[in-house]
Each structure stands twice: as C-alpha cells, then as structure tokens.
C-alpha cells in the first residue's frame, strides 16, 4: 500500500448522518400500538404477489428482506403483518424529524425520506462533543416525533464515512469514524460493505488489483481513475481520505415517474392507459412544485423477456401540464405504430413503464405566445396544487384523472425528497 498517495486530510469538524431504522414500518408501529414488537412488512400492493418494500426491525430479524415477495416473506415469517403503504404518513413524520434536526444546524440536507446529513463543520465551538449531540438528537426524535422511532447515527469528517457509520451498527446505532480508527474499521469490511459499491463495481475493482476497502483507501488516485474508467475513481479516493464530495444539493436535472406493472394490471388496457396518465400527472405536480417547465421527454416501456421501447421526444415549446406530456407521448406512440405496422405499444406484455422529463427552464422564463397564455396556465396549475396541498390530493381533480380504477397509488421511494422542502425558505 502506498500511504504517501494521500492528498487530503480532515479540514476540521464533523458531518453527521442520520438514518431512520425501518422507517416506513416504524411509522406504522408508532401510530398503531397493536403492531409494536410484531413483524411488519410494508407493501405497495399487499397481495401474495406483492413485494415487501420496508420490513420492520422484527421482520428483518426473522429473515425478511427488502424486495422480497410477500409470499416468500410469509413462508419465512408466518405471523408477518402485511400493510399497505401510507405515503402521506411517512412524509409527515419525515418533515417533523427534519424540524428537529434543523434546530441544531442550518445545514441539514435530506438525502431521502429516511436519511439526512447534518453538516457540523462550522459548529465546532457550538458542539464540541458530537457524540453527546447525537444522543440528544435521538432523544428529541423519540420524545417529540415518536417513541417507537429509532435511528442510527454516524459521525465522521465527511458524509460518506458518516453514512458508513450508520451501516455498522443497526438498529439504534451510534458510531464515530475518525482518522485514528478508520483503518481498523475498513480492515473488517468487504468492498460491498461500502455504501455505493455493488457486485459489479467490486468486480471491476478486483480486476484492478483492489480486493479490500483498505486497499481501496490507499490506492493512488491515478490508479483508481484507470480502474473505474471515470472520475468516480477519484471520488472514492477522496471519500476514504476525508475529503467531501457528497454534500451537494443540486437542482433537478431530470424528474422521473415510473411504475412496475403487476400481472393483474397488465390484463386491462384501460388500467395501463390510466397508469400512463398517472405518471404524467405525477410529473406535472413535481414541475409545478419546482416552478419549471421541461423541453424534453423520454418514455420507456419495458416488456416481458427484457424487450424495451424507448423514445426521446423534443417538445415544440416548454411545457408543465401533464395533459400536454400525455399528448406528446401518445402522438409518438401512434407515429411509431403507423410507421412500423406493429401491435399496440400498450399491451399485456408490459412489465414496467417510465416517463422522464428534462432540459428544464424556469417557468417565468417561458416565452409568451400570440395564441396562448403560459403565465395564466402556470398560475392556474399553482392554484390547483395549493388546493390539493391544503385539502388533500383527491379533493380537486382534472377530468383526465377521473377513472373507475385507482391504478397508481400514491407512492414514495427512498430517493429524492426535494419536493417536500420546496417552501422551507419562504
């Protein structure tokens, strides 16, 4: 190992990473005493072919894993309680937790619905003992948000190592990583134990002669760039040597709405059409919240046997409204089917569909038209979503949203939660 390859040392101060344990299931147990201490599996669709997206701590101890089919989970844990997701409940708990964290520092960056980074590097004099602060935060969350909510907290010179700390001790863990103990910690881990390294990346690193996290730490930046074939290699060098490359709060470059399609759903063309409508309306809501319009749409349909239909659509003008997105997609579908004389693209072989919008422009910069009034249209959309936010998403619907089915349930993932914090500064 070339220990002289290190170019970075801690610049002082610490970053704290807060990871709520089994968050969705814990929220359900928090509001329902009957569920406490019992194995719970939160599912989008709780039928036997459904998928467990969030097992409780008790369920994990019985072998239930995230992504496991409910049928298999019930075989492992016959007394598992399957629950349907309640996204609004999880969002409400998330916001309350963020309010607790923001009492201690302004630099709180939500990384997902159940994770947040607190940048304490400017607070060394205010909080000389970060371990004591972490214990106080744990106590505040239990007392003010929910006594059944537990979190693992990692403390380190950068966000990546702090995140690693949360992975080392669960549930309810508290780990501090310093220059003095980092090598000892890394020596007990495999490459895939590091957040962000899956089997494919581990294979690439091993091909380059890097078999352990400790070897990864002491590999030269030049070698890592060659092995990773990108700037990512340099980022790994920085992360494991205390430099910060992960505390960034970029504006949206893309927004995506996608959904896996169940066997029951794909049997109904009407339900599949309604799903596509729901995806477009989801993107409308996000663009209205961020006050942007898109100029490019990518539609991606996945079929059985890994077949795909993917189209990039450049829009004639920036748009925000979901009905315009839907119209652009349908026009491209009709054009493709006519040109290729193929069967309908929405059929019983569909297993997933996704719509991505990008190339954003601020809504106020959309050029005016002689025949249309985009400002009036945007103001109307904002008013619609203000009403939805205040009284509930189903209290005011467009005609296009009125269907016999409810094909696309409200869902929330573990990714970006920027939309929950749009108005934080107002």
C-alpha positions as CSV (number, residue, x, y, z in Angstrom):
1,X,0.0,0.0,0.0
2,X,1.3,3.4,-0.9
3,X,0.4,5.5,2.1
4,X,2.1,8.5,0.5
5,X,-0.7,8.7,-2.0
6,X,-3.0,10.6,0.4
7,X,-3.6,14.1,-0.7
8,X,-6.3,15.1,1.7
9,X,-6.6,15.2,5.5
10,X,-9.6,16.3,7.6
11,X,-10.2,20.0,7.3
12,X,-11.7,20.1,10.8
13,X,-15.2,19.4,12.2
14,X,-17.6,16.6,11.6
15,X,-20.6,15.6,9.5
16,X,-23.5,13.7,11.0
17,X,-25.6,11.2,9.0
18,X,-29.0,10.3,10.5
19,X,-30.6,7.1,9.1
20,X,-34.1,6.2,10.4
21,X,-34.3,2.4,11.1
22,X,-37.0,0.5,9.2
23,X,-38.7,3.9,8.7
24,X,-42.0,3.0,6.9
25,X,-42.7,0.1,9.2
26,X,-41.7,2.0,12.3
27,X,-44.1,4.8,11.4
28,X,-46.9,2.3,11.2
29,X,-45.9,0.8,14.6
30,X,-45.7,4.3,16.0
31,X,-49.4,5.1,15.2
32,X,-50.7,1.5,16.0
33,X,-49.7,0.1,19.3
34,X,-51.0,-3.3,18.2
35,X,-48.2,-3.6,15.7
36,X,-45.4,-2.8,18.1
37,X,-43.0,-5.7,18.6
38,X,-44.6,-7.6,15.8
39,X,-43.0,-8.4,12.4
40,X,-44.5,-5.9,9.8
41,X,-44.0,-5.8,6.1
42,X,-45.0,-2.6,4.3
43,X,-46.0,-3.3,0.7
44,X,-47.3,-1.1,-2.2
45,X,-49.8,-4.0,-3.0
46,X,-50.3,-6.4,-0.1
47,X,-51.5,-9.3,-2.2
48,X,-49.5,-12.6,-2.2
49,X,-47.6,-11.4,-5.3
50,X,-46.8,-8.1,-3.7
51,X,-43.3,-7.0,-2.7
52,X,-42.1,-6.1,0.7
53,X,-40.6,-2.6,0.3
54,X,-40.0,-2.0,4.0
55,X,-39.8,-4.7,6.7
56,X,-39.8,-3.8,10.3
57,X,-36.9,-4.5,12.6
58,X,-38.7,-7.5,13.9
59,X,-39.3,-8.8,10.4
60,X,-35.7,-8.3,9.4
61,X,-34.6,-10.4,12.5
62,X,-36.8,-13.2,11.1
63,X,-35.1,-13.1,7.7
64,X,-37.5,-10.9,5.7
65,X,-35.6,-8.6,3.3
66,X,-36.5,-5.5,1.3
67,X,-37.6,-6.5,-2.2
68,X,-38.8,-10.0,-1.1
69,X,-42.0,-11.3,-2.5
70,X,-44.7,-11.3,0.2
71,X,-45.4,-15.0,-0.4
72,X,-41.8,-15.8,0.4
73,X,-41.8,-13.4,3.3
74,X,-44.9,-15.1,4.8
75,X,-43.2,-18.5,4.4
76,X,-40.2,-17.3,6.4
77,X,-42.3,-15.4,8.9
78,X,-45.9,-16.8,9.1
79,X,-47.0,-14.1,11.6
80,X,-45.8,-11.3,9.4
81,X,-48.4,-8.4,9.2
82,X,-48.5,-7.1,5.7
83,X,-49.6,-3.4,5.5
84,X,-50.4,-1.2,2.5
85,X,-48.2,1.9,2.2
86,X,-49.4,5.3,3.6
87,X,-47.1,7.8,1.9
88,X,-48.6,10.9,3.4
89,X,-48.0,9.5,6.9
90,X,-44.3,8.9,6.1
91,X,-43.9,12.3,4.6
92,X,-45.5,13.9,7.7
93,X,-43.0,12.0,10.0
94,X,-40.1,13.0,7.7
95,X,-41.0,16.7,8.0
96,X,-41.2,16.5,11.8
97,X,-37.9,14.8,12.0
98,X,-36.3,17.4,9.8
99,X,-37.7,20.1,12.1
100,X,-35.9,18.5,15.0
101,X,-32.6,18.4,13.1
102,X,-32.8,22.0,11.9
103,X,-32.9,23.2,15.5
104,X,-29.3,22.2,15.8
105,X,-27.9,23.4,12.4
106,X,-29.0,25.3,9.3
107,X,-27.0,22.9,7.1
108,X,-29.4,19.9,7.1
109,X,-29.7,18.1,3.8
110,X,-32.4,15.5,3.4
111,X,-30.8,12.7,1.3
112,X,-34.0,10.6,1.2
113,X,-37.3,10.1,3.0
114,X,-35.4,8.3,5.9
115,X,-32.0,9.9,5.8
116,X,-30.4,13.3,6.3
117,X,-27.0,14.8,6.6
118,X,-26.1,17.5,9.2
119,X,-23.0,19.5,8.2
120,X,-21.4,20.4,11.6
121,X,-18.1,21.6,10.2
122,X,-19.0,25.2,11.1
123,X,-20.3,24.3,14.6
124,X,-17.2,23.0,16.3
125,X,-17.3,25.6,19.1
126,X,-21.1,25.2,19.5
127,X,-21.0,21.4,19.7
128,X,-17.6,20.3,21.0
129,X,-18.9,16.8,21.7
130,X,-20.7,15.4,18.6
131,X,-21.4,12.1,20.3
132,X,-23.4,13.9,23.0
133,X,-25.2,15.9,20.3
134,X,-26.1,12.6,18.6
135,X,-27.6,11.2,21.8
136,X,-29.6,14.4,22.3
137,X,-31.0,14.2,18.7
138,X,-32.0,10.6,19.3
139,X,-33.8,11.6,22.5
140,X,-35.5,14.5,20.8
141,X,-36.8,12.4,18.0
142,X,-38.2,9.8,20.4
143,X,-39.8,12.4,22.7
144,X,-41.1,14.9,20.1
145,X,-41.8,12.8,17.0
146,X,-42.4,9.2,18.1
147,X,-41.2,7.0,21.0
148,X,-41.0,3.9,18.6
149,X,-38.8,5.6,16.1
150,X,-35.2,4.7,16.2
151,X,-32.2,5.9,14.1
152,X,-28.6,5.0,13.5
153,X,-26.3,8.0,13.5
154,X,-22.8,8.1,12.0
155,X,-20.3,10.8,12.7
156,X,-17.2,11.4,10.5
157,X,-15.1,14.0,8.8
158,X,-17.3,13.6,5.6
159,X,-20.8,12.5,4.6
160,X,-19.7,9.2,3.1
161,X,-17.9,7.9,6.1
162,X,-20.7,9.2,8.3
163,X,-23.1,7.1,6.2
164,X,-20.8,4.1,6.6
165,X,-21.0,4.6,10.3
166,X,-24.8,4.1,10.2
167,X,-24.3,0.8,8.4
168,X,-22.0,-0.6,11.1
169,X,-24.5,-0.6,13.9
170,X,-28.2,-1.2,13.5
171,X,-30.7,-0.6,14.9
172,X,-30.3,2.4,17.1
173,X,-26.6,2.7,16.4
174,X,-24.1,5.4,17.1
175,X,-20.6,5.2,15.5
176,X,-17.9,7.8,15.2
177,X,-15.3,7.4,12.5
178,X,-12.0,9.3,12.9
179,X,-8.6,9.2,11.3
180,X,-7.4,7.1,14.2
181,X,-10.0,4.3,13.8
182,X,-10.8,4.3,10.1
183,X,-8.2,1.7,9.1
184,X,-9.3,-0.7,11.8
185,X,-12.9,-0.3,10.6
186,X,-12.1,-0.8,7.0
187,X,-10.0,-3.9,7.7
188,X,-13.1,-5.7,8.9
189,X,-15.2,-5.0,5.8
190,X,-15.7,-6.3,2.3
191,X,-15.8,-4.0,-0.7
192,X,-19.6,-4.5,-1.0
193,X,-20.0,-3.3,2.6
194,X,-19.2,0.2,1.5
195,X,-22.3,2.3,0.5
196,X,-22.4,2.6,-3.3
197,X,-20.3,-0.4,-4.1
198,X,-22.3,-3.3,-5.5
199,X,-21.1,-6.5,-7.1
200,X,-20.4,-5.0,-10.5
201,X,-18.2,-2.3,-9.1
202,X,-16.5,-4.7,-6.7
203,X,-15.7,-7.0,-9.7
204,X,-14.1,-4.0,-11.6
205,X,-12.0,-3.0,-8.6
206,X,-10.8,-6.6,-8.0
207,X,-9.8,-6.8,-11.7
208,X,-7.7,-3.8,-11.0
209,X,-6.0,-5.4,-8.0
210,X,-8.1,-3.8,-5.3
211,X,-9.7,-6.5,-3.1
212,X,-10.4,-4.8,0.2
213,X,-11.6,-1.4,1.4
214,X,-8.2,-0.8,2.9
215,X,-6.5,-1.3,-0.4
216,X,-9.1,1.0,-2.0
217,X,-8.3,3.7,0.5
218,X,-4.5,3.6,-0.2
219,X,-4.7,3.1,-4.0
220,X,-3.4,6.1,-5.9
221,X,-6.0,8.5,-7.5
222,X,-4.4,7.8,-10.9
223,X,-4.9,4.1,-10.5
224,X,-8.4,4.4,-9.3
225,X,-9.4,6.6,-12.3
226,X,-7.9,3.9,-14.6
227,X,-9.7,1.1,-12.8
228,X,-13.1,2.9,-12.6
229,X,-12.6,4.4,-16.1
230,X,-14.1,7.7,-14.9
231,X,-13.9,10.4,-12.3
232,X,-15.7,8.1,-9.9
233,X,-12.4,6.6,-9.0
234,X,-11.1,9.9,-7.8
235,X,-14.2,10.3,-5.7
236,X,-13.5,7.0,-4.0
237,X,-10.0,8.2,-3.1
238,X,-11.4,11.4,-1.7
239,X,-14.2,9.7,0.3
240,X,-11.9,7.3,2.1
241,X,-9.4,10.1,2.8
242,X,-11.8,12.5,4.5
243,X,-12.4,15.0,1.6
244,X,-16.1,15.9,0.9
245,X,-17.7,15.1,-2.4
246,X,-21.2,14.1,-1.4
247,X,-22.7,17.1,0.4
248,X,-24.3,18.7,-2.6
249,X,-27.9,19.8,-3.1
250,X,-28.1,20.1,-6.9
251,X,-31.2,21.5,-8.6
252,X,-33.2,18.9,-10.6
253,X,-31.6,17.8,-13.9
254,X,-34.3,15.3,-14.5
255,X,-37.6,14.1,-13.0
256,X,-38.8,10.6,-13.4
257,X,-42.0,8.8,-12.7
258,X,-42.1,5.0,-13.2
259,X,-44.0,2.0,-12.1
260,X,-43.7,-1.7,-12.1
261,X,-46.8,-3.4,-13.6
262,X,-48.4,-6.3,-11.9
263,X,-49.9,-9.3,-13.7
264,X,-53.4,-8.2,-12.8
265,X,-52.8,-4.7,-14.1
266,X,-51.4,-5.7,-17.5
267,X,-54.5,-7.7,-18.3
268,X,-56.5,-4.5,-18.6
269,X,-55.6,-2.0,-21.4
270,X,-57.7,0.6,-19.6
271,X,-55.7,0.3,-16.4
272,X,-52.4,0.6,-18.3
273,X,-53.7,3.7,-20.0
274,X,-54.6,5.1,-16.6
275,X,-51.2,4.3,-15.3
276,X,-49.6,6.4,-18.1
277,X,-51.9,9.3,-17.3
278,X,-50.9,9.0,-13.6
279,X,-47.2,9.1,-14.4
280,X,-47.7,12.3,-16.5
281,X,-49.8,13.9,-13.7
282,X,-47.1,13.0,-11.1
283,X,-44.5,14.8,-13.2
284,X,-46.8,17.8,-13.6
285,X,-47.1,18.1,-9.8
286,X,-43.3,18.0,-9.4
287,X,-42.7,20.6,-12.1
288,X,-45.4,22.9,-10.6
289,X,-43.7,22.5,-7.2
290,X,-40.3,23.4,-8.6
291,X,-41.7,26.1,-10.9
292,X,-40.0,24.7,-14.0
293,X,-41.1,23.6,-17.5
294,X,-39.5,20.8,-19.5
295,X,-38.3,20.8,-23.1
296,X,-37.6,17.0,-23.4
297,X,-39.5,13.9,-22.5
298,X,-38.2,10.3,-22.5
299,X,-40.7,7.5,-22.4
300,X,-39.5,3.9,-21.7
301,X,-41.7,0.8,-21.8
302,X,-40.3,-2.5,-20.6
303,X,-41.9,-5.8,-21.8
304,X,-41.5,-9.4,-21.0
305,X,-38.2,-11.0,-21.9
306,X,-36.4,-7.7,-21.4
307,X,-37.7,-6.1,-24.5
308,X,-37.9,-2.3,-24.5
309,X,-39.4,0.6,-26.3
310,X,-37.7,3.9,-25.6
311,X,-38.2,7.3,-27.3
312,X,-36.7,10.7,-26.8
313,X,-39.2,13.5,-27.6
314,X,-38.1,17.1,-28.1
315,X,-41.1,19.3,-27.3
316,X,-42.0,22.3,-29.6
317,X,-42.3,24.5,-26.6
318,X,-41.6,24.2,-22.8
319,X,-44.5,22.6,-21.0
320,X,-45.5,21.8,-17.5
321,X,-49.0,20.4,-17.8
322,X,-49.5,16.6,-17.6
323,X,-52.1,16.6,-20.4
324,X,-49.5,18.1,-22.8
325,X,-47.0,15.4,-21.8
326,X,-49.5,12.7,-22.4
327,X,-50.5,14.2,-25.8
328,X,-46.8,14.2,-26.9
329,X,-46.3,10.6,-25.8
330,X,-49.5,9.4,-27.5
331,X,-48.6,11.2,-30.7
332,X,-45.2,9.5,-30.7
333,X,-46.7,6.1,-30.0
334,X,-49.2,6.5,-32.8
335,X,-46.5,7.6,-35.2
336,X,-44.3,4.6,-34.3
337,X,-47.1,2.1,-34.6
338,X,-48.1,3.5,-38.0
339,X,-44.5,3.6,-39.3
340,X,-43.7,0.0,-38.1
341,X,-47.1,-1.5,-38.6
342,X,-46.9,-3.1,-35.1
343,X,-49.3,-4.1,-32.4
344,X,-50.4,-1.5,-29.8
345,X,-47.4,-0.5,-27.6
346,X,-49.6,-0.7,-24.5
347,X,-50.4,-4.4,-24.3
348,X,-50.4,-7.3,-21.9
349,X,-46.7,-7.9,-22.2
350,X,-45.8,-4.6,-20.4
351,X,-43.9,-5.1,-17.1
352,X,-42.9,-1.5,-16.4
353,X,-43.3,2.0,-17.8
354,X,-41.5,5.2,-17.0
355,X,-41.6,8.8,-18.1
356,X,-38.7,11.2,-17.6
357,X,-38.7,15.0,-18.2
358,X,-35.5,17.1,-18.5
359,X,-34.0,20.2,-20.1
360,X,-35.8,22.5,-17.6
361,X,-36.4,26.2,-17.9
362,X,-37.8,28.3,-15.1
363,X,-41.5,28.8,-15.6
364,X,-41.2,32.6,-15.5
365,X,-38.8,32.5,-18.5
366,X,-41.2,30.6,-20.8
367,X,-41.6,32.8,-23.9
368,X,-45.0,34.3,-24.4
369,X,-47.2,33.2,-27.4
370,X,-49.6,35.2,-29.6
371,X,-52.2,32.5,-29.2
372,X,-51.6,31.1,-25.7
373,X,-51.0,32.5,-22.2
374,X,-48.5,30.3,-20.4
375,X,-48.4,32.6,-17.4
376,X,-52.1,32.2,-16.8
377,X,-51.8,28.4,-17.3
378,X,-49.0,28.2,-14.7
379,X,-50.9,30.4,-12.2
380,X,-53.9,28.1,-12.6
381,X,-51.8,25.0,-12.0
382,X,-50.2,26.5,-8.9
383,X,-53.7,27.3,-7.6
384,X,-54.8,23.8,-8.2
385,X,-51.9,22.3,-6.3
386,X,-52.2,24.8,-3.5
387,X,-55.8,23.5,-3.0
388,X,-54.6,19.9,-3.2
389,X,-51.9,20.5,-0.6
390,X,-54.3,22.2,1.7
391,X,-57.3,19.9,1.4
392,X,-56.0,16.6,0.0
393,X,-54.9,15.4,-3.4
394,X,-58.3,13.9,-4.2
395,X,-60.4,17.0,-3.4
396,X,-59.8,18.6,-6.8
397,X,-59.2,16.5,-9.9
398,X,-58.9,17.1,-13.6
399,X,-61.3,15.3,-15.9
400,X,-58.4,13.2,-17.2
401,X,-57.8,11.9,-13.6
402,X,-61.3,10.7,-13.2
403,X,-61.2,6.9,-13.7
404,X,-63.1,3.9,-12.5
405,X,-59.9,2.5,-11.2
406,X,-57.2,3.8,-8.9
407,X,-54.3,2.4,-10.9
408,X,-51.4,4.3,-9.5
409,X,-51.4,4.6,-5.7
410,X,-49.5,7.4,-4.1
411,X,-46.0,6.1,-3.5
412,X,-42.8,7.3,-2.1
413,X,-39.4,5.9,-2.5
414,X,-36.1,6.2,-0.7
415,X,-34.7,8.7,-3.2
416,X,-35.1,12.5,-3.5
417,X,-37.3,14.3,-1.1
418,X,-36.7,17.8,-2.5
419,X,-40.4,18.3,-3.2
420,X,-41.1,18.1,0.5
421,X,-38.9,21.1,1.2
422,X,-39.7,23.5,-1.6
423,X,-41.1,26.1,0.7
424,X,-38.6,25.8,3.6
425,X,-37.1,29.2,2.8
426,X,-40.3,31.1,2.4
